[in-house]
Amino acid sequence: MPNLRARAERYFEFESLQTNWRTEILAGLTTFMTMAYIVFVNPSILHEAGMPLAAVTAATCLSAAFGSLMMGFVARYPIALAPGMGLNAYFTYSVVKGMGVAWQVALGAVFLSGITFLLLTAIGVRQLIVKAIPHQLYAAVAAGVGLFIALIGFRNSGIVVPNAATTVALGNLRDPSTLLAVFGLLLTAALSAWRLQAAILIGVVATTLIGMVAGVVHWQPQAYRLGDISATAFKLDIRGALGVGFLEIVFVFLFVDLFDNIGTLVAVGKNAKLFDRANEIPRVNRILYADASATVVGSLAGTSTVVSYIESSAGVAAGGRSGVTAIVTGLLFVVALFIAPLVGVIPAAATAPALIIVGSMMMTTVTEIEWADPQIAIPAFLTMLTIPLTFSIANGLAFGFTAFTLLKLLRGQYREVNWVVYALTALFLIRFFYLGKGA
C-alpha cells in the first residue's frame, strides 16, 4: 500500500508541484462545492426545452463525473468539467425554443460538435490555437476571468442587481439571502487574511449551516432515481442534426466551447502556475481530449455541451495543483448521481462569496501586463473588460485577438503575428458579422 501511494504521488508530481493528499482532497471538495449548483441549474434550463428533469439531472452528474475524472487521471490537471452555463441557455432558448428544433436534434448537434473537437485535437489544430495565443494576453485572460467570476458571485448573492437605467446597481442589502452572502464574504475574507488554506471551503459550509439555522436556506428534496436517465440517454438525433440548416448550430456549439475552454485553461493554468519555462502548458493535448470526450459522453447521456469550469479556480486557490483535485471533484459528482437532491442544500448565498474571493485572487496577474506599451495594453484591457461585460470568455478572447492583430497590422509589424492568429482573427470577424452577437 505505501508503495502504491508513492507511485501515485510520483504520477501526479506531488513533489514538483509542492502539494499533498490533504491539500488536493480539500481543493477537490472546494471545487465541487462552488460548482454543485450545476446539478440543479442545468436540468432546470434544459427542462424548459422539454427534456425530462430527472433524466437531465442524472446526465449532468454523469457527464461532470466523467469529464472531471478523465481530466484528473489522463491530463493530471486540477480542472473540473460539467455542462456549460451559457451553452445550455443557447441550447434551450435559441435552438429548441427559438428555432423550433426538437431537443433530440439539438443533442445531435452537440454530439457532432464534440466529434469535431476530437478531430481538431487529433490533427493538432486545437493545440496550435492554444500555442498561438499571444503570451501578453495570458495574464489579461486570467484577470478578465477573475472579474467575470466575481461578477457572477456579486449577481448570485444579490449584492449587484440588473437595472434598466444604469445596467447594474446595488441590490437590497437588507434581503436575508443577500445579508447571508455578505456574512459569508466577510467570513471567507477574514479566514483568507489569516492564511487558512481551507478558507473557501469553511466559508461555504459555515454560511450554509448558518443559513439553515436562520431559516434563510429552504430545501425541498424531490423524487429522483438514477434509472431516470433512460429518458434522455442515446435519444439524440444525429441524422437530423446533419441537415444543412443545422451547420450554424453546430458551429456555435463548437466555437464557443473551443474558446471558453481555452480561456478557462489559460486562466486556471496561470493561476496555478502550471505553465512551463517556455510559457506553454504541458500535456495540453490530453486536456483537450478530456473536454472533447466529455462533450460526446454528455450528448449521449442527454445534456448540453460539457466545458472546463472556471470554478476550478476555487480549488486552485485552496491549494489544488494536480489531477487529484479534479478526481476528487469527479468522485463527488459520482456520489451526486445517487444523492442529487441533497446537493441542493448548498445555496447561492454560500457559493457566491467564494467566487468573489477567487476573483480577487486572480487579479494579481495584471502586474504581468506591459501597460506602457499600447500594442499590449489595449488588447489586454479589451480582453479583461469584455469577458465580464459580455458574460463570455469567448467574446473576451475574440476582442483581444482581433485588437492585437489589427494593431500589429496598423503598426506595420505584420510579420510578428503568427499565421494561426491571423486565421483566428478572420474567424472572429466572421463570427461577429455572421452571428451578430455572442451565444
Secondary structure in CASP SS format (residue, H / E / C, confidence):
PFRMAT SS
TARGET T0000
AUTHOR 0000-0000-0000
METHOD secondary structure of the structure
MODEL  1
M C 1.00
P H 1.00
N H 1.00
L H 1.00
R H 1.00
A H 1.00
R H 1.00
A H 1.00
E H 1.00
R H 1.00
Y H 1.00
F C 1.00
E C 1.00
F H 1.00
E H 1.00
S H 1.00
L H 1.00
Q C 1.00
T C 1.00
N C 1.00
W H 1.00
R H 1.00
T H 1.00
E H 1.00
I H 1.00
L H 1.00
A H 1.00
G H 1.00
L H 1.00
T H 1.00
T H 1.00
F H 1.00
M H 1.00
T H 1.00
M H 1.00
A C 1.00
Y C 1.00
I H 1.00
V H 1.00
F H 1.00
V H 1.00
N H 1.00
P H 1.00
S H 1.00
I H 1.00
L H 1.00
H H 1.00
E C 1.00
A C 1.00
G C 1.00
M C 1.00
P C 1.00
L H 1.00
A H 1.00
A H 1.00
V H 1.00
T H 1.00
A H 1.00
A H 1.00
T H 1.00
C H 1.00
L H 1.00
S H 1.00
A H 1.00
A H 1.00
F H 1.00
G H 1.00
S H 1.00
L H 1.00
M H 1.00
M H 1.00
G H 1.00
F H 1.00
V H 1.00
A H 1.00
R C 1.00
Y C 1.00
P C 1.00
I C 1.00
A C 1.00
L E 1.00
A E 1.00
P E 1.00
G C 1.00
M C 1.00
G C 1.00
L H 1.00
N H 1.00
A H 1.00
Y H 1.00
F H 1.00
T H 1.00
Y H 1.00
S H 1.00
V H 1.00
V H 1.00
K H 1.00
G H 1.00
M H 1.00
G C 1.00
V C 1.00
A C 1.00
W H 1.00
Q H 1.00
V H 1.00
A H 1.00
L H 1.00
G H 1.00
A H 1.00
V H 1.00
F H 1.00
L H 1.00
S H 1.00
G H 1.00
I H 1.00
T H 1.00
F H 1.00
L H 1.00
L H 1.00
L H 1.00
T H 1.00
A H 1.00
I C 1.00
G C 1.00
V H 1.00
R H 1.00
Q H 1.00
L H 1.00
I H 1.00
V H 1.00
K H 1.00
A H 1.00
I C 1.00
P C 1.00
H H 1.00
Q H 1.00
L H 1.00
Y H 1.00
A H 1.00
A H 1.00
V H 1.00
A H 1.00
A H 1.00
G H 1.00
V H 1.00
G H 1.00
L H 1.00
F H 1.00
I H 1.00
A H 1.00
L H 1.00
I H 1.00
G H 1.00
F H 1.00
R H 1.00
N H 1.00
S H 1.00
G C 1.00
I C 1.00
V E 1.00
V E 1.00
P E 1.00
N E 1.00
A C 1.00
A C 1.00
T C 1.00
T E 1.00
V E 1.00
A E 1.00
L E 1.00
G C 1.00
N C 1.00
L C 1.00
R C 1.00
D C 1.00
P H 1.00
S H 1.00
T H 1.00
L H 1.00
L H 1.00
A H 1.00
V H 1.00
F H 1.00
G H 1.00
L H 1.00
L H 1.00
L H 1.00
T H 1.00
A H 1.00
A H 1.00
L H 1.00
S H 1.00
A H 1.00
W C 1.00
R C 1.00
L C 1.00
Q C 1.00
A C 1.00
A H 1.00
I H 1.00
L H 1.00
I H 1.00
G H 1.00
V H 1.00
V H 1.00
A H 1.00
T H 1.00
T H 1.00
L H 1.00
I H 1.00
G H 1.00
M H 1.00
V H 1.00
A C 1.00
G C 1.00
V C 1.00
V C 1.00
H C 1.00
W C 1.00
Q C 1.00
P C 1.00
Q C 1.00
A C 1.00
Y C 1.00
R C 1.00
L H 1.00
G H 1.00
D H 1.00
I H 1.00
S H 1.00
A H 1.00
T C 1.00
A C 1.00
F C 1.00
K C 1.00
L C 1.00
D C 1.00
I H 1.00
R H 1.00
G H 1.00
A H 1.00
L C 1.00
G C 1.00
V H 1.00
G H 1.00
F H 1.00
L H 1.00
E H 1.00
I H 1.00
V H 1.00
F H 1.00
V H 1.00
F H 1.00
L H 1.00
F H 1.00
V H 1.00
D H 1.00
L H 1.00
F H 1.00
D H 1.00
N H 1.00
I H 1.00
G H 1.00
T H 1.00
L H 1.00
V H 1.00
A H 1.00
V H 1.00
G H 1.00
K H 1.00
N H 1.00
A C 1.00
K C 1.00
L C 1.00
F C 1.00
D C 1.00
R C 1.00
A C 1.00
N C 1.00
E C 1.00
I C 1.00
P C 1.00
R C 1.00
V H 1.00
N H 1.00
R H 1.00
I H 1.00
L H 1.00
Y H 1.00
A H 1.00
D H 1.00
A H 1.00
S H 1.00
A H 1.00
T H 1.00
V H 1.00
V H 1.00
G H 1.00
S H 1.00
L H 1.00
A H 1.00
G C 1.00
T C 1.00
S C 1.00
T C 1.00
V E 1.00
V E 1.00
S E 1.00
Y C 1.00
I C 1.00
E C 1.00
S H 1.00
S H 1.00
A H 1.00
G H 1.00
V H 1.00
A H 1.00
A C 1.00
G C 1.00
G C 1.00
R C 1.00
S C 1.00
G H 1.00
V H 1.00
T H 1.00
A H 1.00
I H 1.00
V H 1.00
T H 1.00
G H 1.00
L H 1.00
L H 1.00
F H 1.00
V H 1.00
V H 1.00
A H 1.00
L H 1.00
F H 1.00
I H 1.00
A H 1.00
P H 1.00
L H 1.00
V H 1.00
G C 1.00
V C 1.00
I C 1.00
P C 1.00
A H 1.00
A H 1.00
A H 1.00
T H 1.00
A H 1.00
P H 1.00
A H 1.00
L H 1.00
I H 1.00
I H 1.00
V H 1.00
G H 1.00
S H 1.00
M H 1.00
M H 1.00
M H 1.00
T H 1.00
T H 1.00
V H 1.00
T H 1.00
E H 1.00
I C 1.00
E C 1.00
W C 1.00
A C 1.00
D C 1.00
P H 1.00
Q H 1.00
I H 1.00
A H 1.00
I H 1.00
P H 1.00
A H 1.00
F H 1.00
L H 1.00
T H 1.00
M H 1.00
L H 1.00
T H 1.00
I H 1.00
P H 1.00
L H 1.00
T C 1.00
F C 1.00
S C 1.00
I H 1.00
A H 1.00
N H 1.00
G H 1.00
L H 1.00
A H 1.00
F H 1.00
G H 1.00
F H 1.00
T H 1.00
A H 1.00
F H 1.00
T H 1.00
L H 1.00
L H 1.00
K H 1.00
L H 1.00
L H 1.00
R C 1.00
G C 1.00
Q C 1.00
Y H 1.00
R H 1.00
E H 1.00
V C 1.00
N C 1.00
W H 1.00
V H 1.00
V H 1.00
Y H 1.00
A H 1.00
L H 1.00
T H 1.00
A H 1.00
L H 1.00
F H 1.00
L H 1.00
I H 1.00
R H 1.00
F H 1.00
F H 1.00
Y H 1.00
L H 1.00
G C 1.00
K C 1.00
G C 1.00
A C 1.00
END
